[in-house]
Every structure is written in structure tokens, then in C-alpha cells.
Amino acid sequence: MARALGVLIVLLSVLARGQSFDLYGVGPRSIGMGGTQGASEGDYAATFYNPAMLRKGGIGAAYLWSKPFLSITETEKTSPSQVLSAQTPVDYSGVAVGFAVPLTGLLKDRVTLGVGIFVPQRHVFRSHMIDERTAYFFRYDNAPERIQIVLGASVRPFKWLSLGVGTQLMSDYGGEARFAAVLGTVQNGWVTQRTLSNEVTGVAAPLVGLDLGPFKGVKLFAAWRGEVKAVYTLPILVDLGVFGGMDINVNGVSHFAPHTVSVGASWRLLDDRLFLTADVSWEHWAAVPPLIADIRITLDGTLLDLGFHKDVISREIVMGFSDVVVPKVGIEFGVTPRLKLRAGYGLRPTPAPVQTGRTNFVDSTAHLLSAGGGYTLDDPLQMASGLTLEGAVQLAVTSGGHVEKAGPNLNPNYQFGGSVLTLSAGARYEF
């Protein structure tokens, strides 16, 4: 019975996590320019980065594939019984589609609406909730395989001022299980009642943006993305008849993305052939809740008479994460009126403390190197002003690290590091 309950709890608690746009980027142009706000100008990607930058009409789609080359290896045992528990992430892929629509009539050149959608290729909805003993790359191993939708709108009261609002929408999971059983002695017992319900719900978070300019080719912008926190509660009730029962509650956070405030600027030079953009973002990781499921079991009946305490609880987890500041820069150069080349760089510090205790949230500072390009064709269907084919590559190179456990621990000391390669290709119509 205990083994069956353990399996049930695992099955119910691993189903929800991740945010692709935050981790990998939105579209080849933004990825190729380091994920800066300025790179999303006039593109549906602005719906996520800064909705105030929605201006021109267009529609686009892109395919994304990411391959981690990450490792976690044992370095030293402080006890003969220690065995390294570790796992590394697998490759990830999906499709992003989006569009921006300027309104007409009295709102012409005043209001633009935008939509961006990401659909993972392998699973429509999936994630991991990994045990605290297992060392894993918390940014990547909780694979962000779930549908993500962003909606946005920009309003331009003046030519030099644009205001934007929007929301992020993500799916989440919850449910309830009820079981009744008769225990056997000479022969096996029987499950006499089994009810399982589940539901997929939505989680929303706000987006706000500001876009000023241009002033002699210079634009200033700022954006805030609200915290995304999906909380689940999974009650499991087990009735064992005359022997009493167990009331099991599995609670936790299936996904967390911190409050993010970004400010930046862009500059157009050489008759618009050269486009420079830079951002600085503050990410409020200090507010991250425990990323491990909290499981509480309440016993009654004969189990109490046998001397067991009525409460079985999880040990407290202290995350100890810190806020980080992430700088990014991007450049786009027009080789010809049709061909543009792009490059970008970002420095992403780790918010995670050194994992000397029971937890094993593996992460380290990463250098984000990106490049890409786009080529604009005459629209063969004559629907738009141009059809742009584009691609991008990003390499996240981690600085790695070494973990030395303090005091008795089930895990030995270990080291970690590596890189993550991301490729994206797509097409955009510009109206």
C-alpha cells in the first residue's frame, strides 16, 4: 500500500512547469540579437518583450530546437554509502506563431494588437517535480513543455510616446484522488472505490510597456513582466475501512517566473543600415517559493492505535535565491536592402546559492552568444510588403561549478557545467 501511494503521489505531482519565451526567446530576430527589447520592434515578439513596441502589422511563425550539452559528475565521496543522484535535460523543440494588427478608422496609427503563441512539439503539457536529493539544472530540466500565450496592445497618444499592456497566459494542472480499500491477510486486499479527477486551468500575469522616441534615431523603452506562479493542490483521500485512513495533501509551485523590470535603448545609424540595442533587466528571484513538493499525510484509526504519530510532514526547504541583473546587447546591420545580419550577447548571473545542503538546484552564470540573419523577398502572393526568411543560433555557455556538501549528505561532492545550443528558423510577413 505504501509503495502504491508513493507512485500515485509522484504521478500527480510532476505535471506542470516552464516558460519557453523567457528561457529561449521569441522568434529568430530577437534570439539573434540577444533577446533585447529593441529587437522586437515592429514584430509580434514585442507582445512578450514590450507590448508598447507593437506598431506595424505582420504575421510570422518560427521553429525552435534546443540541445543541452550539460553534465553533472561525481568528484569525491565523504562516505562509502554515498551515491550521486543526478539527471541532465533532454533536447527541446516547439513552434511559435504570432501576429500584430494595427487598427483602422479613427484608431489608425494609434492602436495595435498583438498575439504570440508557443506550442511545444513533444508534449502539449508536461513537466517535472524533481526530488531535492537529485542534482539537476533547474532552468532546463523542468522542461517548459506547455502551451504559452501572450496578448498585448499598444496605444500611441503621441508620435513619440507609446504605451503597452498585455498578459501572459499559461496552463496549469490540478486534481483530486479518492480511494477506498479492504486490506487482506491470508489473501490480497481489494480496492473497493477509486475516483480520480483532474483539470487543466489557466494562470495569468500582467505585462506593461513604455516606448519613447525616436529622438534623432534614439529610442528609450521600459517594460515590466509580472510574476508567474502556478500553485497546485492535490488532495488524495484513502479509506482503509476499520483500519482508518490517510489524508494526503500534495502542495507546491509547478511554475515560477520572477517579476522582471527591463530598461533599454536603441539607436539607428547610417541611414538605418546599422541598428544597435541594449537592455538591463532586474529579475526578482529572491521571491522564489520552494520548488519541491510539500507532502503532508494525516493518519487516523488503527494506525494511531498502533503508535504512529498522526502527522507525516515534509522537511522544510529554504531556497535562498537572490535577485539578479541581466545585461544584453544586440546589433543588426543591413548588408543590402534585403539582407541583414545580427548578433547579440547577454550575461545571465545565477540566482541560486551554492548547494551545500540537502537541495541540489544546479545553475551557474551563463554567457549568451547569439547570431542570425534575415533575407526579405518580394511577396509571391502579393499580400504584404515583404516576406522575410530568417534564422538564428544561440549558445549559452555556463561557467560551471563545484559543489562540496557540508556535513552528512546522501550525495557526494560533484561538479557541473556545459552549454546549451538553440537554433531557430522562421518567416515573417510585413504588412
Phi, psi and omega in degrees: 000315181299320180294318180297318179296322178299317179297318180299315180299317179298315182298324183277344188251005182252014192253057174176115175182152161112161180208105188292314184303320180293319188278319187251334182111172183238102175081154184298324182294312180294319179297317181295337180253028171079012179073024179283154178300316184301331181292342182269001184301128178074012184235156177297341177300336179297337178304325179269311186289315181194099184298341177294342183269006172289121181222286184286157176277149178179169177216144183207166177211149181211148175253138181234137177223132182230136182233112177281140171238070187241150182217152173227118185229145180290141177243325184200136173262133174261357177210140181300335183277353183288136176227127182292124172254113185208154173213150180242153186287160177258175179292162188216142180209161179182178183237133175248135176227153179189168177206157175232133185231109173287136178282162182243191180070223182293341181261010180298135182064015180243321187228134175228136178253146181220150178221136173227137183225135173240131179236115178293149185279318189280314181225138175289329180208118181194148168193176181243145163241105193262142182298149184297336181285335185277124176283128181205155179281102192294335178289326189251326187287334170278074190307124184282062182263084175202156179290135177234134181232135173235136179237140182207164177211143176242144178233129182245091178291333176226162180296333184262001184226129176227134178244142183226146174222156178186189180209149171260136178236129179223156180271151177222173188226143174207173180176184180210145178230137176228129181225145171232142184213152171251121182281145178251158176245293178288320177239172184295153174279179183228144169275119185262342177211138178212117180229130179224124177236147177211161181208149175256123183242176181249150175234132183237150176214146185279157173230135178223138181219160179220136180225121181242134175117189010276150175241097184055045177088355182255135175236146177240144181208160179210152181209152174229127173249122182290160179297135174251117180224111178260118183251135178239150173227121184237093178280138178231117182251124180240119180256118180254025176066230183295343180274000181095213182195182178226129176254108186250128177237123177250115182235150177175186178247117183274341177205142176217129169230129189283161167306133180229124176245126182235138172232148182195181180209156174225158184214125178257130183228171175053049179057043178074007178285329182247128182232118180247141179213147181213146180225155166226127182239140173253126182244124188272069180284346180296341181270005184297131176279170177304131181264020177243139181299138174262114184246126180232131182239129177248126182258156173210181176067220185301329180299326176286322179297333179281357175104003179282144174290146185290340184246132170240119188235160176277149175288143183294140178249128175252116184286310179068025179286161181234154173294151179227157175244126186244110175271146179218146175224151178214156180217142175226131181234129179274101178294317173224171176302338182259331187254127177232137177249147186225155174205158180201164178211142175218150177242113184250099178292157177274138175273349188276139175284168175296133189270074182272347184259219184285328185281161184217054176277099186275128176194156176207165177303139183234140172262122184257106181255130183220156178205159180181189180187167179214148178230126184262127179252158168292135183295115180296337180266358179054038177263337188221173180286340179185156175242117183254124173260132186213160179211163181206156175225139177227137176238115176265109182259113181275151178281348179072183180183173180228132182251123173245116183287139180263118179079186181301136182205147178289333180266144170283178172291150181208164175237158183211162179164186179132202183213167179229123180260130179233131177239143178216140177218143182194187180218147179226134168266135176244126183260000000 
